[in-house]
Amino acid sequence: MYFFFKIFLFFFLFSSYSFAQNEINYKGKFGYLANLSSTIKYNNSQEALRIIVNDFSKTINSEFDLILYNTYDELITSYKNNQLNIMAVRPKHYLENMELIDNLSTKFFILTDGKDIKLDNLYLVSNSEKKIKDIKSLDKKKVLIKDNEYLSQIYFGYLTSKYKINSNNITHIDKFNTALLKVFFGEYDACVVPSYVYNTMLELNPSMKKKLMILDKSPKIFSNNIISISKNNSKDDLEKLIDAINKFKLTIKKDEIFNLLRVSDMFFLDNNEINVLRNFYLEYKRLTKNEK
């Protein structure tokens, strides 16, 4: 999973940067799910990873012991048993266990793909030439949703349940921008994409706006990741970690690292922001409760 490899690299580089600056003294265990066979180009990727982690662990001022888990159950069990200080999960895993994770966590932050945004809107976009004027017109139409993108799935599921439309004709695709292009060229009737993808595509090619129409906008719920900081961190350690991240964001080094990871920024989430995501998910569960 490329996202988790980004997370690994971020903490590796962040720790190395902190050591070089000689500013902090935080030590913690960071857990995440990963299958690095597709992201590390070595015959024995797990051995390569162990070498990287060993080198990483030699840092003195900011040391993150990175722990990979094969299953989410193993990861959350370690977090629950206070064996981890920080944990990165997909929104799917957070939402399905949000009460447990909320009770165990004191702070949340995210790495973002869209510049200057935290949680993003999702757009339901159609091709205006298809004469689809509203969401109900999508009944039995061909819709594209990004593969393994849980928030896009629950957003469209929320809409199909709310407006009682047939949603059996869904195709999954690798990239958001490809989905948008296929709708633009009329190969599909509609797609779900984050607003930053839609806006970027129209900035690059303003003529696309003539054929694309936004049927609906979600609340600000979209993120690739949710990184939780455990309550088992002492108050002093938590302050050191937050201070280090905030100082890191003000440095020139930040841009270099973010460019390497192909992320735009990182943000702490306040409770009101993450509540929007929580409440949307609970409404989705309410609407779909009697459909299974």
C-alpha positions in Angstrom: 0.0 0.0 0.0 1.7 3.1 -1.2 0.0 5.3 1.4 1.6 3.4 4.3 5.0 3.5 2.6 4.6 7.3 2.5 3.8 7.3 6.2 6.9 5.1 6.9 9.1 7.5 4.9 7.7 10.6 6.6 8.5 9.4 10.1 11.9 8.1 8.9 12.8 11.5 7.4 11.1 13.5 10.1 13.2 11.6 12.7 16.4 12.1 10.8 15.6 15.8 10.4 14.9 16.1 14.2 18.2 14.4 15.0 20.1 16.8 12.7 18.5 19.8 14.3 19.2 18.5 17.8 15.9 20.0 19.0 13.7 17.2 20.4 13.9 14.1 22.5 10.8 12.1 21.7 10.8 8.3 21.6 7.8 6.3 20.6 6.4 3.2 18.8 4.6 3.8 15.6 2.3 1.1 14.1 0.8 0.8 10.7 -0.4 -1.7 8.1 1.9 -2.3 5.1 2.6 -4.6 2.3 5.9 -3.2 1.0 6.5 -5.9 -1.7 5.0 -3.5 -4.2 6.8 -0.4 -3.0 10.3 -1.5 -2.1 12.2 -2.7 -5.2 14.3 -5.4 -3.6 14.0 -9.2 -4.0 13.6 -9.4 -0.2 11.6 -6.4 0.7 11.1 -7.4 4.4 14.8 -7.8 4.9 15.4 -4.4 3.3 12.8 -2.9 5.6 14.5 -4.4 8.7 17.8 -2.8 7.6 16.0 0.6 7.1 14.3 0.4 10.5 17.5 -0.6 12.3 19.3 2.4 10.8 16.3 4.6 11.6 16.3 3.4 15.2 19.8 4.7 15.7 18.6 8.3 15.8 18.9 9.8 19.2 16.9 12.9 19.5 13.7 11.6 17.8 13.4 7.9 17.6 10.4 6.2 16.1 10.3 2.4 16.3 8.3 1.5 13.2 6.2 -1.6 13.6 4.5 -3.3 10.6 1.3 -5.3 11.1 -0.1 -7.9 8.7 -3.7 -7.4 9.9 -5.7 -4.5 11.3 -6.8 -6.7 14.2 -3.2 -7.1 15.3 -2.6 -3.4 14.9 -5.6 -2.2 16.9 -4.9 -4.8 19.6 -1.4 -3.5 20.1 -2.8 0.1 20.2 -5.5 -1.0 22.7 -2.9 -2.7 24.9 -0.7 0.5 25.0 2.1 -1.1 23.0 2.0 1.8 20.5 2.3 5.6 20.8 1.2 6.5 17.3 -1.0 4.6 14.8 -1.8 5.2 11.1 -5.0 3.7 9.6 -7.2 4.2 6.6 -10.6 6.0 7.2 -12.3 2.6 6.8 -10.6 1.2 9.8 -11.1 4.3 11.9 -14.8 4.6 11.1 -15.5 1.0 11.8 -13.9 1.3 15.2 -14.1 5.0 15.9 -15.5 4.8 19.4 -12.6 2.5 20.5 -10.0 4.6 18.7 -11.4 7.9 20.1 -11.3 6.5 23.6 -7.6 5.5 23.2 -6.4 8.7 21.4 -5.6 12.2 22.5 -4.9 13.8 19.1 -5.3 13.2 15.4 -3.4 14.4 12.3 -3.4 13.7 8.6 -1.1 13.9 5.6 -2.9 15.5 2.6 -2.7 15.3 -1.1 -4.6 18.6 -1.8 -2.7 21.8 -1.1 -3.9 24.0 1.8 -6.9 21.7 2.7 -7.6 19.4 5.6 -10.6 17.2 5.1 -11.9 17.7 1.6 -15.3 17.5 -0.1 -16.2 14.7 -2.4 -18.0 15.6 -5.6 -20.4 13.5 -7.6 -19.7 14.6 -11.2 -21.6 13.7 -14.3 -21.3 14.4 -18.0 -23.8 17.2 -18.9 -24.3 15.7 -22.4 -25.8 12.6 -20.8 -28.8 14.7 -19.7 -28.4 13.7 -16.1 -29.9 16.6 -14.3 -30.0 15.3 -10.7 -29.0 12.3 -8.5 -32.2 10.4 -9.2 -31.3 10.4 -12.9 -28.4 8.2 -12.1 -30.6 5.2 -11.5 -28.9 2.2 -13.3 -26.3 4.5 -14.8 -22.6 3.6 -15.1 -20.6 5.1 -12.2 -16.9 5.1 -11.5 -15.4 5.0 -8.0 -11.7 4.8 -7.1 -10.7 1.3 -6.1 -10.1 0.7 -2.4 -11.4 4.3 -1.6 -13.8 3.7 1.3 -15.0 7.2 1.8 -16.0 7.5 -1.9 -17.9 4.2 -1.5 -19.8 5.3 1.6 -20.6 8.7 0.1 -22.1 7.1 -3.0 -23.8 4.5 -0.9 -25.3 7.3 1.2 -26.6 9.0 -1.9 -28.1 5.8 -3.4 -29.9 5.0 -0.1 -31.1 8.5 0.4 -32.5 8.9 -3.1 -33.4 5.2 -3.5 -31.6 4.6 -6.8 -30.2 1.4 -8.2 -26.4 1.3 -7.7 -25.5 -2.0 -9.2 -23.6 -0.6 -12.2 -20.4 0.6 -10.4 -16.9 0.2 -11.8 -13.8 0.6 -9.7 -10.7 2.4 -11.2 -7.2 3.1 -10.1 -7.0 6.9 -10.2 -9.4 9.8 -9.6 -8.2 11.8 -12.5 -8.7 8.8 -14.9 -12.3 8.5 -13.6 -12.9 12.2 -14.3 -11.5 11.9 -17.8 -13.6 8.9 -18.6 -16.8 10.8 -17.6 -15.7 13.8 -19.6 -15.3 11.6 -22.7 -18.7 10.0 -22.2 -17.4 6.5 -21.4 -19.2 6.6 -18.0 -22.1 8.6 -16.7 -20.7 9.8 -13.4 -17.9 9.5 -10.9 -16.9 10.4 -7.4 -13.8 12.5 -6.9 -12.3 14.8 -4.3 -12.8 18.5 -5.0 -9.1 19.1 -5.3 -8.8 16.6 -8.1 -11.8 18.2 -9.9 -10.5 21.7 -9.4 -6.9 20.8 -10.5 -8.2 19.1 -13.7 -10.3 22.2 -14.6 -7.4 24.5 -14.0 -5.3 22.5 -16.4 -8.1 22.3 -19.0 -10.8 24.9 -18.4 -12.8 23.6 -21.4 -13.7 20.5 -19.4 -16.1 22.5 -17.4 -18.5 22.7 -20.4 -19.1 19.0 -20.2 -18.8 18.3 -16.5 -21.5 19.0 -13.9 -21.4 18.6 -10.2 -24.5 16.8 -9.0 -23.7 16.8 -5.3 -21.0 17.8 -2.8 -20.3 15.9 0.4 -19.4 17.5 3.7 -15.7 17.9 4.3 -14.9 14.2 5.0 -12.2 13.1 2.6 -8.7 12.0 3.7 -6.4 9.2 2.7 -5.3 8.6 6.3 -5.9 9.2 9.9 -3.0 9.2 12.3 -3.8 8.9 16.0 -1.6 9.8 18.9 -2.3 7.5 21.9 -3.3 8.7 25.4 -0.4 6.6 26.7 2.0 9.4 25.7 2.9 11.4 28.8 1.9 15.1 28.8 5.5 16.1 28.4 6.1 13.7 25.5 2.9 14.8 23.8 4.0 18.4 24.0 7.4 17.6 22.6 5.9 15.7 19.7 3.3 18.4 18.8 6.0 21.1 19.2 8.4 19.2 16.9 5.7 18.7 14.2 4.7 22.4 14.3 8.3 23.6 14.1 9.0 21.1 11.3 6.1 22.7 9.2 7.9 26.1 9.3 11.1 24.8 7.8 12.4 24.7 4.2 13.1 21.0 4.8 9.4 20.4 5.0 8.9 21.2 1.3 11.7 18.9 0.3 10.3 16.0 2.2 6.7 16.6 1.1 7.8 16.7 -2.5 9.6 13.4 -2.1 6.5 11.8 -0.6 4.1 13.5 -3.0 2.0 15.0 -0.3 1.1 18.6 0.1 0.8 19.2 3.8 0.0 17.9 7.3 -2.6 19.1 9.7 -3.8 18.4 13.2 -7.6 17.8 13.3 -9.7 19.4 16.0 -12.8 17.6 17.3 -15.3 19.6 15.3 -13.5 18.7 12.0 -13.4 15.0 12.7 -17.0 15.1 14.0 -18.1 15.9 10.5 -16.7 12.6 9.3 -18.1 10.7 12.3 -21.6 12.1 11.9 -21.7 11.5 8.1 -20.7 7.9 8.7 -23.3 7.4 11.4 -26.0 8.8 9.0 -24.8 6.4 6.3 -25.1 3.5 8.6 -28.6 4.6 9.6 -29.7 4.9 6.0 -28.3 1.5 4.9 -29.2 -0.4 8.1 -32.3 -2.1 6.6 -30.9 -2.7 3.1 -28.8 -5.7 3.9 
